């Protein structure tokens, strides 16, 4: 096999160098495109997060209005009324409350840690239902028998924030309906599990406000998350910065003088 530097090997060595440079160029371009795409995605996320924060801050300060009834449901765009303060009157079906697991790390009230949000169907005088997130209880108070004082009986009025169904992602565990261990706040799924007719169940749920006069203090309402971390500008700088670094490194590498045949590496 001819050795590098022997007559006739120069074209082979030049071809190999060209192939390496071509591969490096392709990888650099691909990396640059990916990093720029990630930076652009974070720009879009920054706009979305900024709009969300502004929208939530504005809506939560509005005075409560009656929760939309069945005649309004077909025309509802839940994105347009998410976090809107509403009020509704009815009677809790305490026998069919649903416990949704929650690790409440930044509670607004005295209770926090691992526990559950208690979601209870409320039947209005007109015969339609809405799922109400009454609030948080610690793990040891999942059983309603440990907080009987807070089980409101008879007609009541609820004021809180209208919320659209909580989304599920790849990491969300499946709901354990038999064990009453839920991981999503989804009124449609809850209504189906409890046998509530779909045409009588609101397509949203309500996060009840904190009630300082609730006997026993549980469930602890008013725990809706209305502040959101916004680190997207930092991510934008990171991804675009890495793209610039990659481009500079590529240019420097391409401009570096090539070693002559037989020269030590």
Buried (B, 14 or more C-beta within 10 A) or exposed (E): EEEEEEEEBEEEEEEEEEEEEEEEEEEBEEBBEBBBEBBEBBBEBBEEBEEBBEBBEEBEEEEBEEBBEBEEBEEBEBEEBBBBBBBBBBBBBBEBBBBBBBEBEEBBBEBBEEBBBBBBBBBBEEEBBBBBBBBBBBEEBBEBEEBEEBBBEEEBEBBBBBBBBBEBEEEEEEBEBEEBBBBBBBBBBBBBBBEBEEEBBBBBBBBBBBBEEBEEBBBBBBBBEBEEEEEBEEBBEBBBEBBEEBBEEBEEEEEEEEEEEEEEE
